[in-house]
Amino acid sequence: MGEDFFIGPPGPGRGWWELNGDGSLRCSRCGTRGDAAGLAVCPGCGASMAIDEPWTRRILERSYSRERRDRQLGEPGGIAMCTRHEIEVGVRVEAAAIARTHNPAVFDLPLGDVVPSAPAAVAAAHRGGIHLGIMRWGLPRYDGKGLIINTRSETALEKPMFRESTLRRRCAIPARSFCEWDRQKQKVTFSLPEQTLLWMAGIYDEDYRYSVLTTEANNSVSRFHDRMPLLLTREELTPWLLDDTATEALLRGAMPALAYRQEHEQMALY
């Protein structure tokens, strides 16, 4: 594993357009924002933009909305969901304090919603301890068409595509909250009551690209969606990352009660 498992731009002087949570674009190298669809060079840093990269091309063509894209991304044959998650400064500070070591660059990542294909702060095993580094959200699909951002925990040990990562390359993604869209296509945000940090279980590949593990929704989420991310308690974090013998049991763990917030609704505990 690289010292900081940081996933950088595709070659010197190159970058790509990424999608912000508000629908605008940003340069993957310098963070320059805008809606400069089709630009081959970033006006902020001069990077040559990889506009032929599949996700960039689809974003630039504006061929479908951000929410539709998020719902289309999922494990082949599974129920598509999103698990987009929100990052605040305090989340990274708390997560870095829990990890034994961290990559200082995690504090340079954009705040707000983390969307598919974007880099994110991720904890993983490193030299016998927990390291908070940077990985990119989304495993490449077997057919090369798109990304797998969610993986079913129930079958992660059975499917050849995910088995090795589940056994040997587990990770945990810190966030303030995660969101889904209900049946009326309204955004619903979930968080742990009276806590500022939650951990989502994930797996990653040899190129440090990760997928969020999902499980059957509990009572907090099922009224809005039938799947939810596999959440880890603070006590479960270390065995999930460092103890291979605990993996199977943690994949079947019970999910905690969550607070939720809908548009035009106050935070509530269900």
NUGU-930655 format. One record per residue (C-alpha): x, z, y negated; residue number from 1; residue in three letters. Coordinates in Angstrom, 2 decimals, always signed. Layout:
// NUGU-930655
{X X	Z Z	Y Y	seq NUM	type ALA}
...
END
This chain:
// NUGU-930655
{X +0.00	Z +0.00	Y +0.00	seq 1	type MET}
{X +1.27	Z -0.78	Y -3.50	seq 2	type GLY}
{X +2.32	Z +2.22	Y -5.55	seq 3	type GLU}
{X -0.75	Z +1.93	Y -7.77	seq 4	type ASP}
{X -2.78	Z -0.59	Y -5.74	seq 5	type PHE}
{X -3.48	Z -2.42	Y -9.00	seq 6	type PHE}
{X -5.09	Z -5.84	Y -8.77	seq 7	type ILE}
{X -3.87	Z -7.96	Y -11.65	seq 8	type GLY}
{X -4.53	Z -11.48	Y -12.94	seq 9	type PRO}
{X -3.97	Z -14.48	Y -10.64	seq 10	type PRO}
{X -0.41	Z -15.29	Y -11.66	seq 11	type GLY}
{X +1.62	Z -14.97	Y -14.88	seq 12	type PRO}
{X -0.28	Z -15.82	Y -18.03	seq 13	type GLY}
{X -3.57	Z -16.37	Y -16.22	seq 14	type ARG}
{X -6.87	Z -14.53	Y -16.31	seq 15	type GLY}
{X -10.62	Z -15.07	Y -15.94	seq 16	type TRP}
{X -13.85	Z -14.36	Y -17.75	seq 17	type TRP}
{X -15.68	Z -11.26	Y -16.48	seq 18	type GLU}
{X -19.25	Z -10.17	Y -17.15	seq 19	type LEU}
{X -19.90	Z -7.02	Y -19.22	seq 20	type ASN}
{X -22.86	Z -4.76	Y -18.55	seq 21	type GLY}
{X -24.61	Z -6.12	Y -21.67	seq 22	type ASP}
{X -24.31	Z -9.72	Y -20.48	seq 23	type GLY}
{X -21.39	Z -10.72	Y -22.75	seq 24	type SER}
{X -18.03	Z -11.89	Y -21.44	seq 25	type LEU}
{X -14.58	Z -10.30	Y -21.55	seq 26	type ARG}
{X -11.08	Z -11.47	Y -20.75	seq 27	type CYS}
{X -9.69	Z -9.86	Y -17.59	seq 28	type SER}
{X -6.27	Z -9.47	Y -19.24	seq 29	type ARG}
{X -6.89	Z -8.17	Y -22.77	seq 30	type CYS}
{X -10.61	Z -7.33	Y -22.82	seq 31	type GLY}
{X -11.50	Z -9.72	Y -25.65	seq 32	type THR}
{X -15.29	Z -9.88	Y -25.77	seq 33	type ARG}
{X -17.56	Z -12.77	Y -26.61	seq 34	type GLY}
{X -19.77	Z -15.50	Y -25.25	seq 35	type ASP}
{X -17.12	Z -18.18	Y -25.33	seq 36	type ALA}
{X -18.48	Z -20.03	Y -22.31	seq 37	type ALA}
{X -16.22	Z -22.81	Y -21.19	seq 38	type GLY}
{X -13.08	Z -21.76	Y -23.04	seq 39	type LEU}
{X -9.99	Z -22.50	Y -20.96	seq 40	type ALA}
{X -7.79	Z -20.20	Y -23.07	seq 41	type VAL}
{X -8.58	Z -16.64	Y -24.20	seq 42	type CYS}
{X -8.52	Z -16.49	Y -28.02	seq 43	type PRO}
{X -7.30	Z -12.88	Y -27.85	seq 44	type GLY}
{X -4.18	Z -13.06	Y -25.69	seq 45	type CYS}
{X -3.74	Z -16.77	Y -25.05	seq 46	type GLY}
{X -4.12	Z -16.42	Y -21.27	seq 47	type ALA}
{X -5.03	Z -19.54	Y -19.34	seq 48	type SER}
{X -8.46	Z -18.77	Y -17.93	seq 49	type MET}
{X -9.27	Z -19.55	Y -14.29	seq 50	type ALA}
{X -12.54	Z -21.26	Y -15.08	seq 51	type ILE}
{X -12.61	Z -22.91	Y -11.65	seq 52	type ASP}
{X -12.77	Z -19.53	Y -9.87	seq 53	type GLU}
{X -16.26	Z -19.41	Y -8.25	seq 54	type PRO}
{X -17.62	Z -16.33	Y -10.01	seq 55	type TRP}
{X -16.24	Z -17.36	Y -13.38	seq 56	type THR}
{X -17.73	Z -20.84	Y -13.03	seq 57	type ARG}
{X -21.17	Z -19.45	Y -12.26	seq 58	type ARG}
{X -21.01	Z -17.05	Y -15.19	seq 59	type ILE}
{X -19.89	Z -19.77	Y -17.59	seq 60	type LEU}
{X -22.61	Z -22.12	Y -16.44	seq 61	type GLU}
{X -25.18	Z -19.32	Y -16.95	seq 62	type ARG}
{X -26.97	Z -20.63	Y -13.88	seq 63	type SER}
{X -28.71	Z -17.33	Y -13.20	seq 64	type TYR}
{X -29.25	Z -13.97	Y -14.85	seq 65	type SER}
{X -26.97	Z -10.95	Y -14.40	seq 66	type ARG}
{X -29.62	Z -8.92	Y -12.56	seq 67	type GLU}
{X -30.46	Z -11.79	Y -10.21	seq 68	type ARG}
{X -26.79	Z -12.21	Y -9.39	seq 69	type ARG}
{X -26.42	Z -8.50	Y -8.63	seq 70	type ASP}
{X -29.38	Z -8.51	Y -6.25	seq 71	type ARG}
{X -28.11	Z -11.61	Y -4.42	seq 72	type GLN}
{X -24.76	Z -10.02	Y -3.60	seq 73	type LEU}
{X -24.79	Z -8.05	Y -0.38	seq 74	type GLY}
{X -23.77	Z -7.93	Y +3.23	seq 75	type GLU}
{X -24.79	Z -11.10	Y +5.09	seq 76	type PRO}
{X -28.05	Z -10.44	Y +6.88	seq 77	type GLY}
{X -28.56	Z -7.13	Y +5.11	seq 78	type GLY}
{X -30.81	Z -5.98	Y +2.29	seq 79	type ILE}
{X -29.25	Z -7.03	Y -1.00	seq 80	type ALA}
{X -28.75	Z -4.29	Y -3.50	seq 81	type MET}
{X -26.40	Z -3.59	Y -6.35	seq 82	type CYS}
{X -25.10	Z -0.01	Y -6.75	seq 83	type THR}
{X -23.72	Z -0.90	Y -10.15	seq 84	type ARG}
{X -22.17	Z +2.27	Y -11.45	seq 85	type HIS}
{X -21.42	Z +3.82	Y -14.83	seq 86	type GLU}
{X -18.02	Z +5.10	Y -15.92	seq 87	type ILE}
{X -17.30	Z +7.51	Y -18.77	seq 88	type GLU}
{X -13.97	Z +8.93	Y -19.96	seq 89	type VAL}
{X -14.82	Z +12.32	Y -18.48	seq 90	type GLY}
{X -15.38	Z +10.78	Y -15.04	seq 91	type VAL}
{X -11.86	Z +9.37	Y -14.93	seq 92	type ARG}
{X -10.33	Z +12.61	Y -16.22	seq 93	type VAL}
{X -12.16	Z +14.65	Y -13.58	seq 94	type GLU}
{X -11.39	Z +12.16	Y -10.80	seq 95	type ALA}
{X -7.71	Z +11.99	Y -11.75	seq 96	type ALA}
{X -7.54	Z +15.79	Y -11.68	seq 97	type ALA}
{X -8.92	Z +15.83	Y -8.14	seq 98	type ILE}
{X -6.48	Z +13.18	Y -6.92	seq 99	type ALA}
{X -2.88	Z +14.19	Y -6.28	seq 100	type ARG}
{X -1.56	Z +11.17	Y -8.20	seq 101	type THR}
{X -3.10	Z +8.46	Y -10.35	seq 102	type HIS}
{X -2.28	Z +5.14	Y -11.96	seq 103	type ASN}
{X -2.24	Z +5.68	Y -15.77	seq 104	type PRO}
{X -3.81	Z +2.22	Y -16.15	seq 105	type ALA}
{X -7.17	Z +3.59	Y -14.92	seq 106	type VAL}
{X -7.67	Z +5.00	Y -18.42	seq 107	type PHE}
{X -7.33	Z +1.52	Y -19.91	seq 108	type ASP}
{X -10.25	Z +0.08	Y -17.93	seq 109	type LEU}
{X -13.44	Z -0.70	Y -19.87	seq 110	type PRO}
{X -16.08	Z +2.03	Y -20.00	seq 111	type LEU}
{X -19.74	Z +1.56	Y -19.15	seq 112	type GLY}
{X -21.25	Z -0.33	Y -16.23	seq 113	type ASP}
{X -18.91	Z -1.57	Y -13.50	seq 114	type VAL}
{X -20.23	Z -4.92	Y -12.30	seq 115	type VAL}
{X -19.33	Z -7.02	Y -9.24	seq 116	type PRO}
{X -15.88	Z -8.68	Y -9.34	seq 117	type SER}
{X -14.65	Z -6.24	Y -12.01	seq 118	type ALA}
{X -11.72	Z -3.82	Y -11.55	seq 119	type PRO}
{X -12.56	Z -0.14	Y -11.18	seq 120	type ALA}
{X -10.91	Z +3.22	Y -10.64	seq 121	type ALA}
{X -10.92	Z +3.94	Y -6.89	seq 122	type VAL}
{X -9.50	Z +6.83	Y -4.83	seq 123	type ALA}
{X -7.76	Z +6.16	Y -1.52	seq 124	type ALA}
{X -5.23	Z +7.73	Y +0.83	seq 125	type ALA}
{X -1.62	Z +7.26	Y -0.27	seq 126	type HIS}
{X +1.47	Z +8.92	Y +1.20	seq 127	type ARG}
{X -0.51	Z +11.73	Y +2.75	seq 128	type GLY}
{X -2.53	Z +12.52	Y -0.35	seq 129	type GLY}
{X -5.28	Z +11.10	Y -2.57	seq 130	type ILE}
{X -4.33	Z +8.55	Y -5.21	seq 131	type HIS}
{X -6.60	Z +7.22	Y -7.95	seq 132	type LEU}
{X -5.74	Z +3.57	Y -8.54	seq 133	type GLY}
{X -7.42	Z +0.30	Y -9.43	seq 134	type ILE}
{X -9.23	Z -2.05	Y -7.06	seq 135	type MET}
{X -11.60	Z -4.95	Y -7.62	seq 136	type ARG}
{X -15.25	Z -4.70	Y -6.55	seq 137	type TRP}
{X -16.24	Z -7.19	Y -3.87	seq 138	type GLY}
{X -14.90	Z -8.32	Y -0.50	seq 139	type LEU}
{X -14.71	Z -12.11	Y -0.04	seq 140	type PRO}
{X -17.41	Z -13.45	Y +2.24	seq 141	type ARG}
{X -16.36	Z -15.04	Y +5.51	seq 142	type TYR}
{X -17.57	Z -18.44	Y +4.25	seq 143	type ASP}
{X -15.79	Z -18.12	Y +0.92	seq 144	type GLY}
{X -19.08	Z -18.27	Y -0.98	seq 145	type LYS}
{X -19.34	Z -15.18	Y -3.13	seq 146	type GLY}
{X -18.61	Z -11.51	Y -2.59	seq 147	type LEU}
{X -19.80	Z -8.68	Y -0.38	seq 148	type ILE}
{X -20.29	Z -5.71	Y -2.67	seq 149	type ILE}
{X -22.31	Z -3.53	Y -0.23	seq 150	type ASN}
{X -21.75	Z -2.78	Y +3.47	seq 151	type THR}
{X -24.23	Z -0.99	Y +5.75	seq 152	type ARG}
{X -22.76	Z +2.32	Y +6.92	seq 153	type SER}
{X -24.85	Z +2.18	Y +10.10	seq 154	type GLU}
{X -23.01	Z -0.91	Y +11.38	seq 155	type THR}
{X -19.65	Z -0.68	Y +9.59	seq 156	type ALA}
{X -17.87	Z +0.44	Y +12.77	seq 157	type LEU}
{X -19.54	Z -2.25	Y +14.87	seq 158	type GLU}
{X -19.02	Z -5.44	Y +12.88	seq 159	type LYS}
{X -15.55	Z -6.98	Y +13.25	seq 160	type PRO}
{X -15.44	Z -7.87	Y +9.56	seq 161	type MET}
{X -15.68	Z -4.21	Y +8.51	seq 162	type PHE}
{X -14.45	Z -2.20	Y +11.48	seq 163	type ARG}
{X -10.72	Z -2.16	Y +10.69	seq 164	type GLU}
{X -11.30	Z -1.26	Y +7.06	seq 165	type SER}
{X -13.71	Z +1.50	Y +8.05	seq 166	type THR}
{X -11.20	Z +2.95	Y +10.49	seq 167	type LEU}
{X -8.07	Z +2.58	Y +8.36	seq 168	type ARG}
{X -8.88	Z +1.68	Y +4.76	seq 169	type ARG}
{X -11.55	Z +3.98	Y +3.35	seq 170	type ARG}
{X -11.96	Z +4.67	Y -0.33	seq 171	type CYS}
{X -14.19	Z +6.57	Y -2.74	seq 172	type ALA}
{X -15.49	Z +5.32	Y -6.07	seq 173	type ILE}
{X -16.05	Z +7.90	Y -8.84	seq 174	type PRO}
{X -18.94	Z +7.37	Y -11.23	seq 175	type ALA}
{X -21.24	Z +9.19	Y -13.61	seq 176	type ARG}
{X -24.25	Z +7.47	Y -12.05	seq 177	type SER}
{X -25.38	Z +4.38	Y -10.16	seq 178	type PHE}
{X -28.33	Z +2.10	Y -10.78	seq 179	type CYS}
{X -30.79	Z -0.06	Y -8.88	seq 180	type GLU}
{X -33.75	Z -2.21	Y -9.84	seq 181	type TRP}
{X -37.19	Z -1.17	Y -8.65	seq 182	type ASP}
{X -39.92	Z -3.48	Y -7.34	seq 183	type ARG}
{X -41.02	Z -4.15	Y -10.92	seq 184	type GLN}
{X -37.43	Z -5.20	Y -11.71	seq 185	type LYS}
{X -36.86	Z -2.23	Y -13.98	seq 186	type GLN}
{X -33.51	Z -0.52	Y -14.03	seq 187	type LYS}
{X -33.40	Z +2.98	Y -12.50	seq 188	type VAL}
{X -30.32	Z +5.15	Y -12.96	seq 189	type THR}
{X -29.48	Z +7.94	Y -10.49	seq 190	type PHE}
{X -27.11	Z +10.88	Y -10.89	seq 191	type SER}
{X -26.43	Z +14.30	Y -9.40	seq 192	type LEU}
{X -28.38	Z +17.04	Y -11.21	seq 193	type PRO}
{X -26.21	Z +19.17	Y -13.50	seq 194	type GLU}
{X -23.05	Z +17.33	Y -12.43	seq 195	type GLN}
{X -20.95	Z +14.78	Y -14.27	seq 196	type THR}
{X -19.32	Z +13.10	Y -11.29	seq 197	type LEU}
{X -20.43	Z +11.56	Y -8.01	seq 198	type LEU}
{X -18.39	Z +9.85	Y -5.31	seq 199	type TRP}
{X -19.55	Z +6.73	Y -3.48	seq 200	type MET}
{X -17.95	Z +5.98	Y -0.10	seq 201	type ALA}
{X -16.39	Z +2.57	Y +0.29	seq 202	type GLY}
{X -13.98	Z +0.44	Y +2.31	seq 203	type ILE}
{X -11.32	Z -1.97	Y +1.10	seq 204	type TYR}
{X -9.20	Z -4.83	Y +2.39	seq 205	type ASP}
{X -5.47	Z -5.53	Y +2.32	seq 206	type GLU}
{X -5.79	Z -7.11	Y -1.13	seq 207	type ASP}
{X -7.39	Z -3.92	Y -2.52	seq 208	type TYR}
{X -10.89	Z -5.32	Y -2.92	seq 209	type ARG}
{X -13.63	Z -2.87	Y -2.04	seq 210	type TYR}
{X -17.25	Z -2.73	Y -0.92	seq 211	type SER}
{X -19.61	Z +0.21	Y -1.44	seq 212	type VAL}
{X -21.10	Z +1.61	Y +1.76	seq 213	type LEU}
{X -24.87	Z +2.00	Y +1.76	seq 214	type THR}
{X -27.32	Z +4.02	Y +3.82	seq 215	type THR}
{X -31.07	Z +4.49	Y +4.17	seq 216	type GLU}
{X -32.56	Z +5.78	Y +0.95	seq 217	type ALA}
{X -33.57	Z +9.44	Y +0.80	seq 218	type ASN}
{X -36.66	Z +10.77	Y -0.97	seq 219	type ASN}
{X -34.97	Z +10.53	Y -4.36	seq 220	type SER}
{X -34.41	Z +6.78	Y -4.10	seq 221	type VAL}
{X -36.93	Z +5.45	Y -1.56	seq 222	type SER}
{X -39.76	Z +5.16	Y -4.07	seq 223	type ARG}
{X -37.63	Z +2.58	Y -5.90	seq 224	type PHE}
{X -35.42	Z +1.02	Y -3.21	seq 225	type HIS}
{X -34.95	Z +1.32	Y +0.55	seq 226	type ASP}
{X -31.13	Z +1.55	Y +0.39	seq 227	type ARG}
{X -28.69	Z +3.73	Y -1.56	seq 228	type MET}
{X -24.92	Z +4.22	Y -1.71	seq 229	type PRO}
{X -23.38	Z +6.59	Y +0.82	seq 230	type LEU}
{X -22.51	Z +9.59	Y -1.35	seq 231	type LEU}
{X -19.78	Z +12.12	Y -0.64	seq 232	type LEU}
{X -19.65	Z +15.74	Y -1.71	seq 233	type THR}
{X -16.46	Z +17.13	Y -3.19	seq 234	type ARG}
{X -15.84	Z +18.87	Y +0.15	seq 235	type GLU}
{X -16.30	Z +15.62	Y +2.07	seq 236	type GLU}
{X -13.96	Z +13.59	Y -0.13	seq 237	type LEU}
{X -10.68	Z +14.66	Y +1.47	seq 238	type THR}
{X -11.77	Z +14.26	Y +5.12	seq 239	type PRO}
{X -13.33	Z +10.88	Y +4.31	seq 240	type TRP}
{X -10.08	Z +9.59	Y +2.87	seq 241	type LEU}
{X -7.51	Z +11.37	Y +5.04	seq 242	type LEU}
{X -9.08	Z +12.33	Y +8.38	seq 243	type ASP}
{X -9.83	Z +9.41	Y +10.70	seq 244	type ASP}
{X -11.62	Z +11.72	Y +13.15	seq 245	type THR}
{X -14.28	Z +12.61	Y +10.54	seq 246	type ALA}
{X -15.30	Z +9.05	Y +9.75	seq 247	type THR}
{X -18.15	Z +8.59	Y +12.19	seq 248	type GLU}
{X -19.86	Z +11.87	Y +11.25	seq 249	type ALA}
{X -19.54	Z +11.22	Y +7.51	seq 250	type LEU}
{X -21.08	Z +7.77	Y +7.93	seq 251	type LEU}
{X -24.23	Z +9.56	Y +9.12	seq 252	type ARG}
{X -24.20	Z +12.27	Y +6.46	seq 253	type GLY}
{X -27.38	Z +13.49	Y +4.73	seq 254	type ALA}
{X -27.79	Z +12.36	Y +1.12	seq 255	type MET}
{X -28.33	Z +14.85	Y -1.73	seq 256	type PRO}
{X -31.31	Z +15.08	Y -4.06	seq 257	type ALA}
{X -30.75	Z +12.98	Y -7.17	seq 258	type LEU}
{X -32.02	Z +12.94	Y -10.71	seq 259	type ALA}
{X -33.27	Z +9.58	Y -11.96	seq 260	type TYR}
{X -33.98	Z +7.90	Y -15.26	seq 261	type ARG}
{X -36.18	Z +4.86	Y -15.77	seq 262	type GLN}
{X -36.62	Z +2.83	Y -18.90	seq 263	type GLU}
{X -39.02	Z +4.64	Y -21.22	seq 264	type HIS}
{X -38.91	Z +7.74	Y -18.99	seq 265	type GLU}
{X -37.17	Z +11.09	Y -19.38	seq 266	type GLN}
{X -34.68	Z +12.29	Y -16.75	seq 267	type MET}
{X -36.52	Z +13.83	Y -13.82	seq 268	type ALA}
{X -35.69	Z +15.46	Y -10.49	seq 269	type LEU}
{X -37.68	Z +14.15	Y -7.56	seq 270	type TYR}
END
